[in-house]
C-alpha cells in the first residue's frame, strides 16, 4: 500500500526538522568551541600583556632606581668634593696662620728672612738689588739694615726700599730698574709651590682613600 501524500509530506518535514536540528546542534557546538578558543586566546593574550606590563614596569622601576642611585652618588661626590676642598682650604689657611705666627718670632724669623733675602739677591745678576719688606719687618730692620745685610755675606749690595710691601712676611727682591724680580714673600713662595703643597696636603689628608682607589683600579 503506497503512502499517502500527507504521509510523505509529514515524513519529509520530520526529516528536514531533524536535519535542521542536527545542523543547529553542530553549529552550536562549533560556536561554543570557537567561543572557548577565543576566550582562551584572549586570556592568554591578556596574561601575556600583563606579563609584559609587569616586565616593563619592573624595567622602568629599575631604571628609575638606578637614576636615583646615580643622582644620589653624584650629589654625594659633589658634597665630598666640597668637603675635601674646604678641608684643603682650612689647611692652607692654617699654613698662613702658622707663617704669620712664625714671623712674630724675631730671632728664628730674622734668620729665615736673611736666608730668603740672600737666596733671592744671589739669583738676580745685578751688583745692586732692592729689597721690599712688610711694614712690621721694615720698622724692625730699617734702623740696622746695613748690619743685617752685612751678616748675610751676600755678593750683592742690597738696598731697602723706602715703602713697605703688603705681605705677611718674607721679602721681595728686584733689580733697581724693576725688570727682574724674585718674590720670596710667604705669599709668593706659596703661589709658586701651590701644586706641590696641594699634592702633599691631598696625600696626607686622603691617603687611605687614594690607596683604596689604587687597589680598585688594579
PyMOL CGO cylinders between C-alpha atoms (Angstrom):
from pymol import cmd
from pymol.cgo import CYLINDER

trace = [
    CYLINDER, 0.00, 0.00, 0.00, 1.52, 3.28, -1.08, 0.3, 1, 1, 1, 1, 1, 1,
    CYLINDER, 1.52, 3.28, -1.08, 1.91, 6.17, 1.31, 0.3, 1, 1, 1, 1, 1, 1,
    CYLINDER, 1.91, 6.17, 1.31, -0.48, 8.98, 1.05, 0.3, 1, 1, 1, 1, 1, 1,
    CYLINDER, -0.48, 8.98, 1.05, 0.76, 12.42, 0.05, 0.3, 1, 1, 1, 1, 1, 1,
    CYLINDER, 0.76, 12.42, 0.05, 0.09, 13.68, 3.56, 0.3, 1, 1, 1, 1, 1, 1,
    CYLINDER, 0.09, 13.68, 3.56, 2.32, 10.93, 4.99, 0.3, 1, 1, 1, 1, 1, 1,
    CYLINDER, 2.32, 10.93, 4.99, 5.11, 11.75, 2.54, 0.3, 1, 1, 1, 1, 1, 1,
    CYLINDER, 5.11, 11.75, 2.54, 4.96, 15.43, 3.37, 0.3, 1, 1, 1, 1, 1, 1,
    CYLINDER, 4.96, 15.43, 3.37, 4.93, 14.70, 7.10, 0.3, 1, 1, 1, 1, 1, 1,
    CYLINDER, 4.93, 14.70, 7.10, 7.95, 12.38, 6.84, 0.3, 1, 1, 1, 1, 1, 1,
    CYLINDER, 7.95, 12.38, 6.84, 9.82, 14.89, 4.68, 0.3, 1, 1, 1, 1, 1, 1,
    CYLINDER, 9.82, 14.89, 4.68, 9.05, 17.64, 7.14, 0.3, 1, 1, 1, 1, 1, 1,
    CYLINDER, 9.05, 17.64, 7.14, 10.23, 15.49, 10.03, 0.3, 1, 1, 1, 1, 1, 1,
    CYLINDER, 10.23, 15.49, 10.03, 13.43, 14.60, 8.17, 0.3, 1, 1, 1, 1, 1, 1,
    CYLINDER, 13.43, 14.60, 8.17, 14.09, 18.25, 7.40, 0.3, 1, 1, 1, 1, 1, 1,
    CYLINDER, 14.09, 18.25, 7.40, 13.46, 19.27, 11.00, 0.3, 1, 1, 1, 1, 1, 1,
    CYLINDER, 13.46, 19.27, 11.00, 15.77, 16.53, 12.23, 0.3, 1, 1, 1, 1, 1, 1,
    CYLINDER, 15.77, 16.53, 12.23, 18.42, 17.58, 9.73, 0.3, 1, 1, 1, 1, 1, 1,
    CYLINDER, 18.42, 17.58, 9.73, 18.00, 21.20, 10.74, 0.3, 1, 1, 1, 1, 1, 1,
    CYLINDER, 18.00, 21.20, 10.74, 18.26, 20.25, 14.40, 0.3, 1, 1, 1, 1, 1, 1,
    CYLINDER, 18.26, 20.25, 14.40, 21.46, 18.31, 13.81, 0.3, 1, 1, 1, 1, 1, 1,
    CYLINDER, 21.46, 18.31, 13.81, 22.93, 21.23, 11.84, 0.3, 1, 1, 1, 1, 1, 1,
    CYLINDER, 22.93, 21.23, 11.84, 21.87, 23.63, 14.56, 0.3, 1, 1, 1, 1, 1, 1,
    CYLINDER, 21.87, 23.63, 14.56, 23.45, 21.42, 17.21, 0.3, 1, 1, 1, 1, 1, 1,
    CYLINDER, 23.45, 21.42, 17.21, 26.60, 21.10, 15.13, 0.3, 1, 1, 1, 1, 1, 1,
    CYLINDER, 26.60, 21.10, 15.13, 26.88, 24.87, 14.56, 0.3, 1, 1, 1, 1, 1, 1,
    CYLINDER, 26.88, 24.87, 14.56, 26.14, 25.49, 18.19, 0.3, 1, 1, 1, 1, 1, 1,
    CYLINDER, 26.14, 25.49, 18.19, 28.91, 23.10, 19.19, 0.3, 1, 1, 1, 1, 1, 1,
    CYLINDER, 28.91, 23.10, 19.19, 31.27, 24.80, 16.74, 0.3, 1, 1, 1, 1, 1, 1,
    CYLINDER, 31.27, 24.80, 16.74, 30.26, 28.20, 18.07, 0.3, 1, 1, 1, 1, 1, 1,
    CYLINDER, 30.26, 28.20, 18.07, 30.87, 27.06, 21.63, 0.3, 1, 1, 1, 1, 1, 1,
    CYLINDER, 30.87, 27.06, 21.63, 34.28, 25.65, 20.69, 0.3, 1, 1, 1, 1, 1, 1,
    CYLINDER, 34.28, 25.65, 20.69, 35.12, 28.88, 18.82, 0.3, 1, 1, 1, 1, 1, 1,
    CYLINDER, 35.12, 28.88, 18.82, 33.94, 30.93, 21.79, 0.3, 1, 1, 1, 1, 1, 1,
    CYLINDER, 33.94, 30.93, 21.79, 36.04, 28.83, 24.15, 0.3, 1, 1, 1, 1, 1, 1,
    CYLINDER, 36.04, 28.83, 24.15, 39.03, 29.16, 21.83, 0.3, 1, 1, 1, 1, 1, 1,
    CYLINDER, 39.03, 29.16, 21.83, 38.53, 32.93, 21.61, 0.3, 1, 1, 1, 1, 1, 1,
    CYLINDER, 38.53, 32.93, 21.61, 38.23, 33.17, 25.38, 0.3, 1, 1, 1, 1, 1, 1,
    CYLINDER, 38.23, 33.17, 25.38, 41.33, 31.05, 25.91, 0.3, 1, 1, 1, 1, 1, 1,
    CYLINDER, 41.33, 31.05, 25.91, 43.24, 33.05, 23.29, 0.3, 1, 1, 1, 1, 1, 1,
    CYLINDER, 43.24, 33.05, 23.29, 42.07, 36.32, 24.80, 0.3, 1, 1, 1, 1, 1, 1,
    CYLINDER, 42.07, 36.32, 24.80, 43.00, 35.09, 28.26, 0.3, 1, 1, 1, 1, 1, 1,
    CYLINDER, 43.00, 35.09, 28.26, 46.42, 34.04, 27.02, 0.3, 1, 1, 1, 1, 1, 1,
    CYLINDER, 46.42, 34.04, 27.02, 46.96, 37.40, 25.30, 0.3, 1, 1, 1, 1, 1, 1,
    CYLINDER, 46.96, 37.40, 25.30, 45.75, 39.23, 28.38, 0.3, 1, 1, 1, 1, 1, 1,
    CYLINDER, 45.75, 39.23, 28.38, 48.10, 37.20, 30.53, 0.3, 1, 1, 1, 1, 1, 1,
    CYLINDER, 48.10, 37.20, 30.53, 50.93, 37.92, 28.09, 0.3, 1, 1, 1, 1, 1, 1,
    CYLINDER, 50.93, 37.92, 28.09, 50.14, 41.63, 28.13, 0.3, 1, 1, 1, 1, 1, 1,
    CYLINDER, 50.14, 41.63, 28.13, 50.05, 41.55, 31.92, 0.3, 1, 1, 1, 1, 1, 1,
    CYLINDER, 50.05, 41.55, 31.92, 53.44, 39.84, 31.98, 0.3, 1, 1, 1, 1, 1, 1,
    CYLINDER, 53.44, 39.84, 31.98, 54.82, 42.38, 29.51, 0.3, 1, 1, 1, 1, 1, 1,
    CYLINDER, 54.82, 42.38, 29.51, 53.35, 45.22, 31.54, 0.3, 1, 1, 1, 1, 1, 1,
    CYLINDER, 53.35, 45.22, 31.54, 54.93, 43.78, 34.68, 0.3, 1, 1, 1, 1, 1, 1,
    CYLINDER, 54.93, 43.78, 34.68, 58.27, 43.40, 32.90, 0.3, 1, 1, 1, 1, 1, 1,
    CYLINDER, 58.27, 43.40, 32.90, 58.06, 46.97, 31.58, 0.3, 1, 1, 1, 1, 1, 1,
    CYLINDER, 58.06, 46.97, 31.58, 57.08, 48.25, 34.99, 0.3, 1, 1, 1, 1, 1, 1,
    CYLINDER, 57.08, 48.25, 34.99, 59.96, 46.37, 36.59, 0.3, 1, 1, 1, 1, 1, 1,
    CYLINDER, 59.96, 46.37, 36.59, 62.37, 47.66, 33.94, 0.3, 1, 1, 1, 1, 1, 1,
    CYLINDER, 62.37, 47.66, 33.94, 61.10, 51.22, 34.42, 0.3, 1, 1, 1, 1, 1, 1,
    CYLINDER, 61.10, 51.22, 34.42, 61.34, 50.82, 38.18, 0.3, 1, 1, 1, 1, 1, 1,
    CYLINDER, 61.34, 50.82, 38.18, 64.90, 49.52, 37.81, 0.3, 1, 1, 1, 1, 1, 1,
    CYLINDER, 64.90, 49.52, 37.81, 65.80, 52.45, 35.53, 0.3, 1, 1, 1, 1, 1, 1,
    CYLINDER, 65.80, 52.45, 35.53, 64.22, 54.90, 37.96, 0.3, 1, 1, 1, 1, 1, 1,
    CYLINDER, 64.22, 54.90, 37.96, 66.05, 53.28, 40.87, 0.3, 1, 1, 1, 1, 1, 1,
    CYLINDER, 66.05, 53.28, 40.87, 69.36, 53.41, 39.01, 0.3, 1, 1, 1, 1, 1, 1,
    CYLINDER, 69.36, 53.41, 39.01, 68.77, 57.07, 38.12, 0.3, 1, 1, 1, 1, 1, 1,
    CYLINDER, 68.77, 57.07, 38.12, 68.00, 57.81, 41.76, 0.3, 1, 1, 1, 1, 1, 1,
    CYLINDER, 68.00, 57.81, 41.76, 71.12, 55.97, 42.88, 0.3, 1, 1, 1, 1, 1, 1,
    CYLINDER, 71.12, 55.97, 42.88, 73.26, 57.75, 40.27, 0.3, 1, 1, 1, 1, 1, 1,
    CYLINDER, 73.26, 57.75, 40.27, 71.80, 61.12, 41.26, 0.3, 1, 1, 1, 1, 1, 1,
    CYLINDER, 71.80, 61.12, 41.26, 72.45, 60.35, 44.93, 0.3, 1, 1, 1, 1, 1, 1,
    CYLINDER, 72.45, 60.35, 44.93, 76.01, 59.27, 44.13, 0.3, 1, 1, 1, 1, 1, 1,
    CYLINDER, 76.01, 59.27, 44.13, 76.61, 62.46, 42.14, 0.3, 1, 1, 1, 1, 1, 1,
    CYLINDER, 76.61, 62.46, 42.14, 75.26, 64.57, 44.99, 0.3, 1, 1, 1, 1, 1, 1,
    CYLINDER, 75.26, 64.57, 44.99, 77.40, 62.63, 47.46, 0.3, 1, 1, 1, 1, 1, 1,
    CYLINDER, 77.40, 62.63, 47.46, 80.51, 63.02, 45.32, 0.3, 1, 1, 1, 1, 1, 1,
    CYLINDER, 80.51, 63.02, 45.32, 79.80, 66.73, 44.90, 0.3, 1, 1, 1, 1, 1, 1,
    CYLINDER, 79.80, 66.73, 44.90, 79.39, 67.12, 48.65, 0.3, 1, 1, 1, 1, 1, 1,
    CYLINDER, 79.39, 67.12, 48.65, 82.55, 65.11, 49.33, 0.3, 1, 1, 1, 1, 1, 1,
    CYLINDER, 82.55, 65.11, 49.33, 84.48, 67.23, 46.82, 0.3, 1, 1, 1, 1, 1, 1,
    CYLINDER, 84.48, 67.23, 46.82, 83.21, 70.36, 48.56, 0.3, 1, 1, 1, 1, 1, 1,
    CYLINDER, 83.21, 70.36, 48.56, 84.22, 68.99, 51.95, 0.3, 1, 1, 1, 1, 1, 1,
    CYLINDER, 84.22, 68.99, 51.95, 87.64, 68.00, 50.61, 0.3, 1, 1, 1, 1, 1, 1,
    CYLINDER, 87.64, 68.00, 50.61, 88.17, 71.46, 49.15, 0.3, 1, 1, 1, 1, 1, 1,
    CYLINDER, 88.17, 71.46, 49.15, 87.01, 73.12, 52.38, 0.3, 1, 1, 1, 1, 1, 1,
    CYLINDER, 87.01, 73.12, 52.38, 89.41, 70.92, 54.33, 0.3, 1, 1, 1, 1, 1, 1,
    CYLINDER, 89.41, 70.92, 54.33, 92.28, 71.75, 51.97, 0.3, 1, 1, 1, 1, 1, 1,
    CYLINDER, 92.28, 71.75, 51.97, 91.47, 75.47, 52.24, 0.3, 1, 1, 1, 1, 1, 1,
    CYLINDER, 91.47, 75.47, 52.24, 91.40, 75.10, 56.01, 0.3, 1, 1, 1, 1, 1, 1,
    CYLINDER, 91.40, 75.10, 56.01, 94.87, 73.55, 55.93, 0.3, 1, 1, 1, 1, 1, 1,
    CYLINDER, 94.87, 73.55, 55.93, 96.14, 76.32, 53.63, 0.3, 1, 1, 1, 1, 1, 1,
    CYLINDER, 96.14, 76.32, 53.63, 94.69, 78.91, 55.99, 0.3, 1, 1, 1, 1, 1, 1,
    CYLINDER, 94.69, 78.91, 55.99, 96.37, 77.15, 58.88, 0.3, 1, 1, 1, 1, 1, 1,
    CYLINDER, 96.37, 77.15, 58.88, 99.68, 77.31, 56.97, 0.3, 1, 1, 1, 1, 1, 1,
    CYLINDER, 99.68, 77.31, 56.97, 99.23, 81.05, 56.52, 0.3, 1, 1, 1, 1, 1, 1,
    CYLINDER, 99.23, 81.05, 56.52, 98.41, 81.45, 60.21, 0.3, 1, 1, 1, 1, 1, 1,
    CYLINDER, 98.41, 81.45, 60.21, 101.47, 79.44, 61.22, 0.3, 1, 1, 1, 1, 1, 1,
    CYLINDER, 101.47, 79.44, 61.22, 103.67, 81.53, 58.93, 0.3, 1, 1, 1, 1, 1, 1,
    CYLINDER, 103.67, 81.53, 58.93, 102.29, 84.71, 60.47, 0.3, 1, 1, 1, 1, 1, 1,
    CYLINDER, 102.29, 84.71, 60.47, 102.95, 83.33, 63.95, 0.3, 1, 1, 1, 1, 1, 1,
    CYLINDER, 102.95, 83.33, 63.95, 106.45, 82.33, 62.88, 0.3, 1, 1, 1, 1, 1, 1,
    CYLINDER, 106.45, 82.33, 62.88, 107.13, 85.85, 61.57, 0.3, 1, 1, 1, 1, 1, 1,
    CYLINDER, 107.13, 85.85, 61.57, 106.42, 87.21, 65.05, 0.3, 1, 1, 1, 1, 1, 1,
    CYLINDER, 106.42, 87.21, 65.05, 109.36, 85.23, 66.49, 0.3, 1, 1, 1, 1, 1, 1,
    CYLINDER, 109.36, 85.23, 66.49, 112.12, 87.74, 65.93, 0.3, 1, 1, 1, 1, 1, 1,
    CYLINDER, 112.12, 87.74, 65.93, 115.17, 85.51, 66.28, 0.3, 1, 1, 1, 1, 1, 1,
    CYLINDER, 115.17, 85.51, 66.28, 114.21, 82.47, 64.20, 0.3, 1, 1, 1, 1, 1, 1,
    CYLINDER, 114.21, 82.47, 64.20, 112.23, 84.52, 61.73, 0.3, 1, 1, 1, 1, 1, 1,
    CYLINDER, 112.23, 84.52, 61.73, 115.05, 87.00, 61.07, 0.3, 1, 1, 1, 1, 1, 1,
    CYLINDER, 115.05, 87.00, 61.07, 117.41, 84.11, 60.37, 0.3, 1, 1, 1, 1, 1, 1,
    CYLINDER, 117.41, 84.11, 60.37, 114.95, 82.64, 57.88, 0.3, 1, 1, 1, 1, 1, 1,
    CYLINDER, 114.95, 82.64, 57.88, 114.28, 86.08, 56.39, 0.3, 1, 1, 1, 1, 1, 1,
    CYLINDER, 114.28, 86.08, 56.39, 118.01, 86.57, 55.90, 0.3, 1, 1, 1, 1, 1, 1,
    CYLINDER, 118.01, 86.57, 55.90, 118.25, 83.28, 54.00, 0.3, 1, 1, 1, 1, 1, 1,
    CYLINDER, 118.25, 83.28, 54.00, 115.28, 84.22, 51.80, 0.3, 1, 1, 1, 1, 1, 1,
    CYLINDER, 115.28, 84.22, 51.80, 116.83, 87.63, 51.14, 0.3, 1, 1, 1, 1, 1, 1,
    CYLINDER, 116.83, 87.63, 51.14, 120.26, 86.24, 50.27, 0.3, 1, 1, 1, 1, 1, 1,
    CYLINDER, 120.26, 86.24, 50.27, 118.86, 83.47, 48.06, 0.3, 1, 1, 1, 1, 1, 1,
    CYLINDER, 118.86, 83.47, 48.06, 116.72, 85.94, 46.10, 0.3, 1, 1, 1, 1, 1, 1,
    CYLINDER, 116.72, 85.94, 46.10, 119.52, 88.51, 45.78, 0.3, 1, 1, 1, 1, 1, 1,
    CYLINDER, 119.52, 88.51, 45.78, 122.01, 85.93, 44.50, 0.3, 1, 1, 1, 1, 1, 1,
    CYLINDER, 122.01, 85.93, 44.50, 119.51, 84.90, 41.80, 0.3, 1, 1, 1, 1, 1, 1,
    CYLINDER, 119.51, 84.90, 41.80, 119.49, 88.42, 40.32, 0.3, 1, 1, 1, 1, 1, 1,
    CYLINDER, 119.49, 88.42, 40.32, 122.53, 89.15, 38.18, 0.3, 1, 1, 1, 1, 1, 1,
    CYLINDER, 122.53, 89.15, 38.18, 122.98, 92.74, 39.30, 0.3, 1, 1, 1, 1, 1, 1,
    CYLINDER, 122.98, 92.74, 39.30, 125.56, 94.29, 41.60, 0.3, 1, 1, 1, 1, 1, 1,
    CYLINDER, 125.56, 94.29, 41.60, 122.85, 96.18, 43.45, 0.3, 1, 1, 1, 1, 1, 1,
    CYLINDER, 122.85, 96.18, 43.45, 119.36, 94.95, 44.23, 0.3, 1, 1, 1, 1, 1, 1,
    CYLINDER, 119.36, 94.95, 44.23, 116.39, 96.37, 46.14, 0.3, 1, 1, 1, 1, 1, 1,
    CYLINDER, 116.39, 96.37, 46.14, 114.54, 94.56, 48.91, 0.3, 1, 1, 1, 1, 1, 1,
    CYLINDER, 114.54, 94.56, 48.91, 110.94, 95.22, 49.91, 0.3, 1, 1, 1, 1, 1, 1,
    CYLINDER, 110.94, 95.22, 49.91, 109.59, 94.18, 53.31, 0.3, 1, 1, 1, 1, 1, 1,
    CYLINDER, 109.59, 94.18, 53.31, 106.24, 94.39, 55.02, 0.3, 1, 1, 1, 1, 1, 1,
    CYLINDER, 106.24, 94.39, 55.02, 105.65, 97.24, 57.45, 0.3, 1, 1, 1, 1, 1, 1,
    CYLINDER, 105.65, 97.24, 57.45, 106.50, 95.29, 60.58, 0.3, 1, 1, 1, 1, 1, 1,
    CYLINDER, 106.50, 95.29, 60.58, 109.81, 93.98, 59.20, 0.3, 1, 1, 1, 1, 1, 1,
    CYLINDER, 109.81, 93.98, 59.20, 110.64, 97.37, 57.68, 0.3, 1, 1, 1, 1, 1, 1,
    CYLINDER, 110.64, 97.37, 57.68, 110.25, 99.13, 61.05, 0.3, 1, 1, 1, 1, 1, 1,
    CYLINDER, 110.25, 99.13, 61.05, 112.21, 96.40, 62.81, 0.3, 1, 1, 1, 1, 1, 1,
    CYLINDER, 112.21, 96.40, 62.81, 115.14, 96.18, 60.38, 0.3, 1, 1, 1, 1, 1, 1,
    CYLINDER, 115.14, 96.18, 60.38, 115.40, 99.62, 58.79, 0.3, 1, 1, 1, 1, 1, 1,
    CYLINDER, 115.40, 99.62, 58.79, 117.46, 101.10, 61.68, 0.3, 1, 1, 1, 1, 1, 1,
    CYLINDER, 117.46, 101.10, 61.68, 120.03, 98.28, 61.42, 0.3, 1, 1, 1, 1, 1, 1,
    CYLINDER, 120.03, 98.28, 61.42, 119.77, 97.37, 57.75, 0.3, 1, 1, 1, 1, 1, 1,
    CYLINDER, 119.77, 97.37, 57.75, 123.46, 97.60, 56.97, 0.3, 1, 1, 1, 1, 1, 1,
    CYLINDER, 123.46, 97.60, 56.97, 124.28, 95.37, 59.92, 0.3, 1, 1, 1, 1, 1, 1,
    CYLINDER, 124.28, 95.37, 59.92, 121.58, 92.87, 58.97, 0.3, 1, 1, 1, 1, 1, 1,
    CYLINDER, 121.58, 92.87, 58.97, 122.61, 92.59, 55.31, 0.3, 1, 1, 1, 1, 1, 1,
    CYLINDER, 122.61, 92.59, 55.31, 126.29, 92.55, 56.18, 0.3, 1, 1, 1, 1, 1, 1,
    CYLINDER, 126.29, 92.55, 56.18, 125.77, 89.43, 58.31, 0.3, 1, 1, 1, 1, 1, 1,
    CYLINDER, 125.77, 89.43, 58.31, 124.45, 87.59, 55.26, 0.3, 1, 1, 1, 1, 1, 1,
    CYLINDER, 124.45, 87.59, 55.26, 127.80, 87.73, 53.42, 0.3, 1, 1, 1, 1, 1, 1,
    CYLINDER, 127.80, 87.73, 53.42, 125.93, 88.26, 50.16, 0.3, 1, 1, 1, 1, 1, 1,
    CYLINDER, 125.93, 88.26, 50.16, 127.80, 89.16, 46.98, 0.3, 1, 1, 1, 1, 1, 1,
    CYLINDER, 127.80, 89.16, 46.98, 125.15, 91.76, 46.12, 0.3, 1, 1, 1, 1, 1, 1,
    CYLINDER, 125.15, 91.76, 46.12, 124.61, 95.20, 47.57, 0.3, 1, 1, 1, 1, 1, 1,
    CYLINDER, 124.61, 95.20, 47.57, 121.11, 95.18, 48.99, 0.3, 1, 1, 1, 1, 1, 1,
    CYLINDER, 121.11, 95.18, 48.99, 119.16, 98.40, 49.34, 0.3, 1, 1, 1, 1, 1, 1,
    CYLINDER, 119.16, 98.40, 49.34, 115.98, 98.66, 51.42, 0.3, 1, 1, 1, 1, 1, 1,
    CYLINDER, 115.98, 98.66, 51.42, 113.02, 100.17, 49.60, 0.3, 1, 1, 1, 1, 1, 1,
    CYLINDER, 113.02, 100.17, 49.60, 111.56, 103.13, 51.47, 0.3, 1, 1, 1, 1, 1, 1,
    CYLINDER, 111.56, 103.13, 51.47, 107.93, 101.99, 51.21, 0.3, 1, 1, 1, 1, 1, 1,
    CYLINDER, 107.93, 101.99, 51.21, 106.64, 98.85, 52.97, 0.3, 1, 1, 1, 1, 1, 1,
    CYLINDER, 106.64, 98.85, 52.97, 105.23, 95.97, 50.96, 0.3, 1, 1, 1, 1, 1, 1,
    CYLINDER, 105.23, 95.97, 50.96, 101.80, 94.46, 51.54, 0.3, 1, 1, 1, 1, 1, 1,
    CYLINDER, 101.80, 94.46, 51.54, 102.57, 90.85, 52.55, 0.3, 1, 1, 1, 1, 1, 1,
    CYLINDER, 102.57, 90.85, 52.55, 102.50, 88.68, 55.66, 0.3, 1, 1, 1, 1, 1, 1,
    CYLINDER, 102.50, 88.68, 55.66, 106.24, 88.01, 55.69, 0.3, 1, 1, 1, 1, 1, 1,
    CYLINDER, 106.24, 88.01, 55.69, 109.30, 87.20, 53.64, 0.3, 1, 1, 1, 1, 1, 1,
    CYLINDER, 109.30, 87.20, 53.64, 110.87, 89.55, 51.14, 0.3, 1, 1, 1, 1, 1, 1,
    CYLINDER, 110.87, 89.55, 51.14, 110.55, 90.66, 47.53, 0.3, 1, 1, 1, 1, 1, 1,
    CYLINDER, 110.55, 90.66, 47.53, 113.89, 91.38, 45.84, 0.3, 1, 1, 1, 1, 1, 1,
    CYLINDER, 113.89, 91.38, 45.84, 114.19, 93.16, 42.49, 0.3, 1, 1, 1, 1, 1, 1,
    CYLINDER, 114.19, 93.16, 42.49, 116.67, 94.92, 40.30, 0.3, 1, 1, 1, 1, 1, 1,
    CYLINDER, 116.67, 94.92, 40.30, 116.81, 98.71, 40.57, 0.3, 1, 1, 1, 1, 1, 1,
    CYLINDER, 116.81, 98.71, 40.57, 115.07, 99.08, 37.21, 0.3, 1, 1, 1, 1, 1, 1,
    CYLINDER, 115.07, 99.08, 37.21, 112.39, 96.60, 38.40, 0.3, 1, 1, 1, 1, 1, 1,
    CYLINDER, 112.39, 96.60, 38.40, 112.92, 94.40, 35.33, 0.3, 1, 1, 1, 1, 1, 1,
    CYLINDER, 112.92, 94.40, 35.33, 113.99, 91.37, 37.38, 0.3, 1, 1, 1, 1, 1, 1,
    CYLINDER, 113.99, 91.37, 37.38, 112.00, 90.29, 40.42, 0.3, 1, 1, 1, 1, 1, 1,
    CYLINDER, 112.00, 90.29, 40.42, 112.30, 87.42, 42.85, 0.3, 1, 1, 1, 1, 1, 1,
    CYLINDER, 112.30, 87.42, 42.85, 109.27, 87.09, 45.08, 0.3, 1, 1, 1, 1, 1, 1,
    CYLINDER, 109.27, 87.09, 45.08, 110.32, 85.37, 48.29, 0.3, 1, 1, 1, 1, 1, 1,
    CYLINDER, 110.32, 85.37, 48.29, 107.38, 86.62, 50.31, 0.3, 1, 1, 1, 1, 1, 1,
    CYLINDER, 107.38, 86.62, 50.31, 105.32, 83.98, 52.03, 0.3, 1, 1, 1, 1, 1, 1,
    CYLINDER, 105.32, 83.98, 52.03, 102.52, 84.56, 49.52, 0.3, 1, 1, 1, 1, 1, 1,
    CYLINDER, 102.52, 84.56, 49.52, 104.90, 84.40, 46.56, 0.3, 1, 1, 1, 1, 1, 1,
    CYLINDER, 104.90, 84.40, 46.56, 106.52, 81.18, 47.67, 0.3, 1, 1, 1, 1, 1, 1,
    CYLINDER, 106.52, 81.18, 47.67, 103.16, 79.56, 48.43, 0.3, 1, 1, 1, 1, 1, 1,
    CYLINDER, 103.16, 79.56, 48.43, 101.93, 80.55, 44.97, 0.3, 1, 1, 1, 1, 1, 1,
    CYLINDER, 101.93, 80.55, 44.97, 104.98, 79.03, 43.29, 0.3, 1, 1, 1, 1, 1, 1,
    CYLINDER, 104.98, 79.03, 43.29, 104.71, 75.87, 45.37, 0.3, 1, 1, 1, 1, 1, 1,
    CYLINDER, 104.71, 75.87, 45.37, 100.91, 75.69, 45.21, 0.3, 1, 1, 1, 1, 1, 1,
    CYLINDER, 100.91, 75.69, 45.21, 100.70, 72.49, 43.15, 0.3, 1, 1, 1, 1, 1, 1,
    CYLINDER, 100.70, 72.49, 43.15, 103.26, 70.72, 45.34, 0.3, 1, 1, 1, 1, 1, 1,
    CYLINDER, 103.26, 70.72, 45.34, 101.62, 71.96, 48.53, 0.3, 1, 1, 1, 1, 1, 1,
    CYLINDER, 101.62, 71.96, 48.53, 98.19, 70.80, 47.34, 0.3, 1, 1, 1, 1, 1, 1,
    CYLINDER, 98.19, 70.80, 47.34, 99.62, 67.42, 46.38, 0.3, 1, 1, 1, 1, 1, 1,
    CYLINDER, 99.62, 67.42, 46.38, 101.20, 66.95, 49.80, 0.3, 1, 1, 1, 1, 1, 1,
    CYLINDER, 101.20, 66.95, 49.80, 98.05, 68.08, 51.59, 0.3, 1, 1, 1, 1, 1, 1,
    CYLINDER, 98.05, 68.08, 51.59, 95.89, 65.77, 49.49, 0.3, 1, 1, 1, 1, 1, 1,
    CYLINDER, 95.89, 65.77, 49.49, 98.19, 62.80, 50.04, 0.3, 1, 1, 1, 1, 1, 1,
    CYLINDER, 98.19, 62.80, 50.04, 98.32, 63.39, 53.79, 0.3, 1, 1, 1, 1, 1, 1,
    CYLINDER, 98.32, 63.39, 53.79, 94.60, 64.02, 54.26, 0.3, 1, 1, 1, 1, 1, 1,
    CYLINDER, 94.60, 64.02, 54.26, 93.25, 61.39, 51.89, 0.3, 1, 1, 1, 1, 1, 1,
    CYLINDER, 93.25, 61.39, 51.89, 95.99, 58.75, 51.90, 0.3, 1, 1, 1, 1, 1, 1,
    CYLINDER, 95.99, 58.75, 51.90, 93.56, 55.94, 52.77, 0.3, 1, 1, 1, 1, 1, 1,
    CYLINDER, 93.56, 55.94, 52.77, 91.11, 56.95, 50.03, 0.3, 1, 1, 1, 1, 1, 1,
    CYLINDER, 91.11, 56.95, 50.03, 93.88, 57.24, 47.42, 0.3, 1, 1, 1, 1, 1, 1,
    CYLINDER, 93.88, 57.24, 47.42, 95.22, 53.82, 48.44, 0.3, 1, 1, 1, 1, 1, 1,
    CYLINDER, 95.22, 53.82, 48.44, 91.75, 52.28, 48.19, 0.3, 1, 1, 1, 1, 1, 1,
    CYLINDER, 91.75, 52.28, 48.19, 91.21, 53.74, 44.72, 0.3, 1, 1, 1, 1, 1, 1,
    CYLINDER, 91.21, 53.74, 44.72, 94.56, 52.36, 43.66, 0.3, 1, 1, 1, 1, 1, 1,
    CYLINDER, 94.56, 52.36, 43.66, 93.55, 48.86, 44.76, 0.3, 1, 1, 1, 1, 1, 1,
    CYLINDER, 93.55, 48.86, 44.76, 90.22, 49.16, 42.95, 0.3, 1, 1, 1, 1, 1, 1,
    CYLINDER, 90.22, 49.16, 42.95, 91.95, 50.18, 39.72, 0.3, 1, 1, 1, 1, 1, 1,
    CYLINDER, 91.95, 50.18, 39.72, 94.39, 47.26, 39.75, 0.3, 1, 1, 1, 1, 1, 1,
]
cmd.load_cgo(trace, "trace")
